[in-house]
Amino acid sequence: MVVRLRSRSREQSLLMVVRLRRGREQSLLVVVRLSRGRKQSLLVVVRLSRGRKQSLLVVLKRVQQYGVEVTLDPDTAHPKLILSDDGKQVHDGGVGKKLPDNPKRFTQYLDVLTRQSFSSGRFYFEVQVKDKTLWALGVARESVSRKDAITSHTPENGYWFLHFKGDKLSFNDSPSVRLPVRAELQKVGVFVDYDAGLVSFYDVEARAHIYSATGCTFSEPLYPILCPCSHDGGKNSTPLIISPVNQTD
């Protein structure tokens, strides 16, 4: 069975192929393909096996090849955030620092952007979330509000955020999209195809697809964004860490 989910132009198509096999074991095969003319921009394969054994496999190599080097921008970091000298780690220090007024700085939420932004093409980065009980990460538009409180970090407000709290994992949207909690989620990969309007999240260690937002409209630079959230009395003091992208075997 082939289901056409969305067509953004004559050159772009999003296909989902679902195959269900009956018997002692059931399998679900999902192929998501974004193609532009004769060139294929993304191929993701997900296989679920039901029965005594359940496995989930996502081919990450195609997105990992778009890995980029990014570092956190201290000029955008909330005053309570502490960044490492190399710009790869961030955590909540608990006490707000006295810093010069800066229009780029977040003052309402514990957010920080990277120095690098992207206005076309594809990019991918990975963030270690191991041992954290609360965090959020993804990408944000350049024009997001830095000073004012907003109702939610959703695409409508310029954020494409994966959010984890305790035992709940969700994609921030209106309404929020609840996602299956993945045991021992240690590292999250974020892939963006700017021209195709796609933002995807991956469980890197499990080589599993978590969620994709499709049909997004981008008209300005996008920045990777990290939110380590409150340290919660030391329970959530572990930093978020931007990790080097290593090709999945």
Salt bridges, closest charged atoms under 4 A:
GLU69 OE2 - LYS88 NZ 2.64
ASP73 OD2 - LYS104 NZ 3.17
ASP111 OD2 - HIS153 NE2 3.24
ASP193 OD2 - ARG122 NE 3.12
GLU205 OE2 - LYS187 NZ 3.94
GLU220 OE2 - ARG141 NE 3.80
